[in-house]
Amino acid sequence: MTASERPRVGVIGLGSMGMGMATSLVGAGFETWGCDLREQARQAFAQAGGRAVATPAAMAAEVEVVLIVVVNAEQTREVLFGDDGLVPGLATDSVVLSCATCAPEAVQALGAELAAHRIALLDAPISGGSAKAAQGQLTIMASGGSVLFERLEGVLDAIAAKVFRLGDELGQGSQVKLVNQLLAGVHIAAAAEAMAYGIRGGCDPHTLFEVITQSAGNSWMFENRVPHILAGDYTPHSAVDIFVKDLGIVHDTAHRDKFPLPLTAQALSQFTLASAQGLGREDDAAVIKVYPGVDLPGAAANDGED
Amino acid sequence: MTASERPRVGVIGLGSMGMGMATSLVGAGFETWGCDLREQARQAFAQAGGRAVATPAAMAAEVEVVLIVVVNAEQTREVLFGDDGLVPGLATDSVVLSCATCAPEAVQALGAELAAHRIALLDAPISGGSAKAAQGQLTIMASGGSVLFERLEGVLDAIAAKVFRLGDELGQGSQVKLVNQLLAGVHIAAAAEAMAYGIRGGCDPHTLFEVITQSAGNSWMFENRVPHILAGDYTPHSAVDIFVKDLGIVHDTAHRDKFPLPLTAQALSQFTLASAQGLGREDDAAVIKVYPGVDLPGAAANDGED
């Protein structure tokens, strides 16, 4: 059972989340393969002790457990079934973890297709940001067969501080993740709106942050993102375009069911406006820049860089 | 200086906030007068050791410090200058605390008019809810002359756990309070939207609460209000109509300055819709009832009571 306890693991997508997960696995002693199209990411991972390859197919025969850490369901499908994809080379009884934010139905469909190849799927969207990914301290909102959780215990321990087991059915993890993304996105947009309104009204932004974080208006996102605004530093921890994508998924699932989400739609519109203004790759706190006539901290320095 | 250290205090408005503040003052040993139009509130306050009167004029000559805990600037003005109002009977050098949520300009105007009568005003909006009011543990977002803070130290200690001193100018406290209310209102509406969406998507509402409160989607309001939804108990701690009012003030101040607040406008619209559906006096978490086709916890019991 040694192979099951310490399986060879692959991570597809060495971005801000995947790289941290892959290096956490290396640090925990797993033989870890990492795949990314970008040469720079592969070099960084190889230097961190991992085995770096350029295509999913190149690691397929080497690994028993694969974490797919790409941006959406379409990319997850491409990694599995596309050119140079994983599935043809992957051994039966391998396990794939779908870590991207996806519609529940998309994960269920992937699970059915993988089952036809006798490959198991765990619905395993992640939360926590790049810093927690690097520390192996992510939150995972997971669903799937309980036997999978047993097989993956060591892998999950290496990357996550908290694993929520949200049921046996694929899609249940993704549904909870979408609820979390709805709130996270609305709260970032609300934090931006509130800071913009307060600064326009003559409040000192640092005082505002101090008061709100100790009051009923606080949120996890307010506390986490407003410091970026105060520092005038929009280096992306998580980019505006991530919420264009994630709130878009939330919006689409609700729209399909004819279920109204007015606040979500409005927050999505604000991130979309920010992206259209060229801010898509800035930190998501940059959504505050769509509010007109606000004298933001550090604005002069940022304007100089633009 | 004994009178200044332990002044006779009046509280106008013995509602869910004012009653708690008034009884906290009684408990701290202040001779406290309370005013309310409702006989029942006056009886309750008298039983708690206070001196209860039916009009502001009836306490004006008895007190040196008056806390006005009504719903808005118009009512505050009526308490001061209307029929049976405070001002004609109030001694010069008395201090009035304006505790309602008001536009900054409204507080500034009241301050100027009171100054003409040699009465001082502290801009002192409160936050924290009825439970904290009863415990003398409110948060106060205050602005005004520093000499007032010294004179009122004992009074503020009796009612508040935290007093933010937000500057010398009237309106600065109210501006920060409006930012807090913007966030609080948007977060309640977002919590309702997220829970409605998740329940519609098949999530167990209790599990959803457990996961979100440990994730990046959390907010102070999510954690505080969603338990009302889980219990199916919409007994008002703070009513839907309070946010129709407070987000209305935020909206009006921004609209006047031609400043767009799209998330705020959408949240205001949700509370207004809830109020129009007859939910105005229910707990503000009842804004979730405007989402269609959601199987809310305890819904059967509630339907029976309607």
Contacts between the chains, C-beta under 8 A, distances in Angstrom:
chain1	res1	chain2	res2	distance
A	104	B	201	7.0
A	127	B	215	5.5
A	127	B	216	5.8
A	128	B	216	7.1
A	129	B	216	7.4
A	139	B	214	7.1
A	139	B	215	5.8
A	141	B	211	6.4
A	141	B	215	7.9
A	162	B	214	6.5
A	164	B	207	8.0
A	164	B	210	7.9
A	164	B	211	5.2
A	166	B	207	6.7
A	166	B	211	7.4
A	172	B	202	7.3
A	172	B	203	7.5
A	175	B	198	6.8
A	175	B	201	4.6
A	175	B	202	6.4
A	175	B	203	5.6
A	176	B	198	7.0
A	176	B	203	5.8
A	176	B	207	7.5
A	176	B	208	6.4
A	176	B	211	5.5
A	178	B	197	7.7
A	178	B	201	7.3
A	179	B	194	5.1
A	179	B	195	7.9
A	179	B	197	6.2
A	179	B	198	4.1
A	179	B	201	7.5
A	179	B	203	6.6
A	179	B	208	6.1
A	179	B	212	6.7
A	179	B	217	7.0
A	180	B	211	7.2
A	180	B	212	6.0
A	180	B	215	5.1
A	180	B	216	6.6
A	180	B	217	4.0
A	181	B	217	7.4
A	182	B	190	7.6
A	182	B	193	7.0
A	182	B	194	5.0
A	182	B	197	6.2
A	182	B	217	7.3
A	183	B	190	5.9
A	183	B	191	7.4
A	183	B	194	4.9
A	183	B	212	6.5
A	183	B	217	3.3
A	183	B	218	7.6
A	183	B	219	7.2
A	183	B	222	6.9
A	184	B	216	5.0
A	184	B	217	4.9
A	186	B	186	7.2
A	186	B	190	4.4
A	186	B	193	7.6
A	186	B	194	7.9
A	186	B	263	7.1
A	187	B	187	7.0
A	187	B	190	6.8
A	187	B	217	7.2
A	187	B	219	6.1
A	189	B	263	5.7
A	190	B	182	7.6
A	190	B	183	5.9
A	190	B	186	4.4
A	190	B	187	6.8
A	190	B	190	7.2
A	190	B	263	5.3
A	191	B	183	7.4
A	193	B	182	7.0
A	193	B	186	7.6
A	193	B	261	5.8
A	193	B	262	7.4
A	193	B	263	5.2
A	193	B	264	6.4
A	194	B	179	5.1
A	194	B	182	4.9
A	194	B	183	4.9
A	194	B	186	7.9
A	195	B	179	7.9
A	196	B	259	8.0
A	197	B	178	7.7
A	197	B	179	6.2
A	197	B	182	6.2
A	197	B	250	7.3
A	197	B	254	6.2
A	197	B	259	6.8
A	197	B	261	6.1
A	197	B	264	7.8
A	198	B	175	6.8
A	198	B	176	7.0
A	198	B	179	4.1
A	200	B	257	7.0
A	200	B	259	5.7
A	201	B	104	7.0
A	201	B	175	4.6
A	201	B	178	7.3
A	201	B	179	7.5
A	201	B	253	7.3
A	202	B	172	7.3
A	202	B	175	6.3
A	203	B	172	7.5
A	203	B	175	5.6
A	203	B	176	5.8
A	203	B	179	6.6
A	207	B	164	7.9
A	207	B	166	6.7
A	207	B	176	7.5
A	208	B	176	6.4
A	208	B	179	6.1
A	210	B	164	7.9
A	211	B	141	6.4
A	211	B	164	5.2
A	211	B	166	7.5
A	211	B	176	5.5
A	211	B	180	7.2
A	212	B	179	6.7
A	212	B	180	6.0
A	212	B	183	6.5
A	214	B	139	7.1
A	214	B	162	6.6
A	215	B	127	5.5
A	215	B	139	5.7
A	215	B	141	7.9
A	215	B	180	5.1
A	215	B	220	7.6
A	216	B	127	5.8
A	216	B	128	7.1
A	216	B	129	7.4
A	216	B	180	6.6
A	216	B	184	5.0
A	216	B	220	5.1
A	216	B	221	6.4
A	216	B	224	7.3
A	217	B	179	7.0
A	217	B	180	4.0
A	217	B	181	7.3
A	217	B	182	7.3
A	217	B	183	3.3
A	217	B	184	4.9
A	217	B	187	7.1
A	217	B	220	7.1
A	217	B	221	7.9
A	218	B	183	7.5
A	218	B	219	6.8
A	218	B	220	4.6
A	219	B	183	7.2
A	219	B	187	6.1
A	219	B	218	6.8
A	219	B	219	3.6
A	219	B	220	6.9
A	219	B	221	7.9
A	219	B	222	7.8
A	220	B	215	7.6
A	220	B	216	5.1
A	220	B	217	7.1
A	220	B	218	4.6
A	220	B	219	6.9
A	221	B	216	6.4
A	221	B	217	7.9
A	221	B	219	7.9
A	222	B	183	6.9
A	222	B	219	7.8
A	224	B	216	7.3
A	250	B	197	7.4
A	253	B	201	7.3
A	254	B	197	6.2
A	257	B	200	7.0
A	259	B	196	8.0
A	259	B	197	6.8
A	259	B	200	5.7
A	259	B	291	7.5
A	259	B	292	7.4
A	259	B	293	7.5
A	260	B	291	7.2
A	260	B	292	7.4
A	261	B	193	5.8
A	261	B	197	6.2
A	262	B	193	7.4
A	262	B	266	4.9
A	262	B	269	7.0
A	262	B	270	6.5
A	263	B	186	7.1
A	263	B	189	5.7
A	263	B	190	5.3
A	263	B	193	5.2
A	263	B	263	6.3
A	263	B	266	5.3
A	263	B	267	6.4
A	263	B	270	7.4
A	264	B	193	6.4
A	264	B	197	7.8
A	265	B	266	8.0
A	266	B	262	4.9
A	266	B	263	5.3
A	266	B	265	8.0
A	266	B	266	4.6
A	267	B	263	6.4
A	269	B	262	7.0
A	270	B	262	6.5
A	270	B	263	7.4
A	291	B	259	7.6
A	291	B	260	7.2
A	292	B	259	7.4
A	292	B	260	7.4
A	293	B	259	7.5
